[in-house]
Amino acid sequence: MGKALMVGLLPKCLLFGGLLLAGCATPVSPARQLWCDHNQPRRASAAVVAAMTRPELDEINAYNGKGARWCGWKP
């Protein structure tokens, strides 16, 4: 009787264990959505932009470009 009980429970245990593992493997939030939730466009005034260096402008443009692609930010 013990062997028959083990054979009957084994498929159920494997199914339950598989469901538990599948739940752990699923990320809570995609990286892009997490980035979009924690960032917003950088909008500098004309005076600030005039005082910025080329590398600073390039960094802001790259950041805002990423936001436009990933999050749908509009210029």
TANOR-V681913 format. One record per pair of residues at least 6 apart in sequence whose C-alpha atoms are under 7 Angstrom apart, sorted by the first residue. I is the first residue (numbers start at 1). J is the second residue. Records with the same first field share a line. If there is no record, write none. Layout:
# TANOR-V681913
I->J / J
This chain:
# TANOR-V681913
32->70
36->71
41->64 / 67
42->60 / 64
67->73
68->74
